Amino acid sequence: MSPALRRLGFLTIGLFDGDDPRAGHEATLKIIELGEQLGFDSAWVRHRHLQYGISSPVAVLAAASQRTSRIQLGTAVIPVGWENPLRLAEDLATVDVLSGGRLNPGVSIGAPMHYERVKDALYPDTAEVEDFSYERVRRLLGFVRGEPATSFSGTEGFEVYSDRVQPHSPGLGDRMWYGGASLGSARWAGQHGMNFLTSNVVKAEESEDFAAVQRSHVEAFRAHHPDGERARVSQGLVVVPTDSASAEQRAKYEDYARERLPRTATPQGPARLMFAPDLVGTSAEIADRLHADPAFQLVDEVAFALPFTFAHEDYVQILTDMATRLGPALGWSPAA
């Protein structure tokens, strides 16, 4: 049997119209505000470069931090192949300070998508020597946790210099998450004392059973983490409760899940990616399916993903049902 759910969060991609980007960003901020009003514990934003989704989640969460007071704010995830770890550490610490210690940065490794097409714009002088391994995340972790970034500190004229990233936010290092889809990533995140984000995508390494693979990642992460079974894991499946949905909305949600279902049958592409089916139905039906899920049985916090292409009013309905019906069905109580 699954433990009672302690933390309920949601994840949004933050889509916008390229001809009117402000409206889409404003809608994302309103959704985060609604999440706080409904008692959600966390709100997470995706990261999309050169697309019509949030390209700067740290900036968006800085804005969200000034429009909320309690809800935790996360990224799922920032691909650090696009980032300079020292500069990213400065931005993360700044937003954490502005939010009162509510930032939960999730990151991942790997070369930027379509690297051959973007490398001349991103790294015109260093494209062939950039390191996209776990070392890039390790550097970020070190800077966030206060390791020296320079050999110089002290006063030079009227300027005062620090040898570590400023501002330094002491608790931020404990709120760093790794978004992993492989057994190796799960182990590495555990060994480096991070928290672990597991989503609706995994690599079919040990088997082609999605739930079994995801459970093995959770177990491996905790086996290598200093906190063992107490190490934090958040599961992020696509979940769409329909309790208060109109007939038209239910039909749209079911069509969306049906169109995406074929990709869940076999591993996809050279990376052999496995996708979890989207969960669409009443809160009672979804709760039953989650309780039977081998990975969900090991976690007590989630960040359910909102589908990419729905309308604002659909997200309002889905989040309201999550907070008022699905969450309680999973043993969760809204934050005051």
C-alpha positions, 0 to 999 in steps of 0.5 A: 500500500502507498504511504499517504501523500504528504506533498502535492505539486503540479508542473506546467510548460507555460506555453505562449503565443509568439506574437503575444508572449506576455499573455501566456506568461501572465497565464502561467503566473495566474496558475501558480497563484491559483495553486497556492490558493488551492493549497498545493505544496509546490508549483513547477515550470518546464524549460524550453529553449527556442520554443514557445514555452518558458525559456527562462524559468528562473525569471518566471519564478522570480516573478512568481515569488513576488505574487505568492507567499507560501508555495514552493517554486521549482524547475523541472528541469533546467538542462545545464548544458545551456548554462554557465554553472557559476552564473546559474548559481548566482541567479538561483541564489538570488531568486531563493533569497527573493522567495524567502527560501522557496526555490527548488531547482531541478536540473539535468545533464546532456548536450543541448537538443539539436546541438549541431544546429545551435552550437555556433550560436550558443558556444561559438568558440568552445563548442567542441570542448564543452563538458556536458557530463555530470561534472557540470552539475557537480560544479553547480552544486558546489557553487550553490553550496558555497564552495570557492569560485575564485582564489581572491576575496577581500577589499580592493579600493572601495570594492569588497569581493567574496570568494563564493557566489553571492548572495549565498542562500544556505538552505538552497543546496538541500533543495537541489533536484536532479531530473533523471530517466536512467539508473546511472542518473538515479545513482549519481543523484543519490551519491551527491546528496540531491533530491530526485525527480522522476517523470513520465519518461524513463530509459528502457535499460533493465526491462520494458516495463515502465513502472518496474524501471521507475521503481528501480530508479527510486530504489537505486537513488535511495540506496546511494543517498546518505539519507537512505529511505528518507531521501526525497523523491517526487514522481511526475506523471501526467494526471487529468482528473475529470470529476468537475469537467464538462462533457466537452472537456472530458472528451478532449482529455480522453482524445489527448490521452488516446493519441499519446497512448501508442508511444507507451507500447514500446521503447522510442528512438535510439535512447529507448525511451519509455513513456507512462500512459496519461491517467485520465478519469475520476479522482477515485479511478486515478487514485486506484491506479496510482495505489497500484503503481509500483513506483508511486508506492515508494513516494510521498510527494508528487508533481503531476504534469499538466498536459501541454496544449489545453486552455487556461480554463481546463487547467483551472478545472484540473488543478481544482479537482486535484486539490479538492478530490484527488489529493484527499483520495491519496491521503493529502491535505491542503496547506493552510 
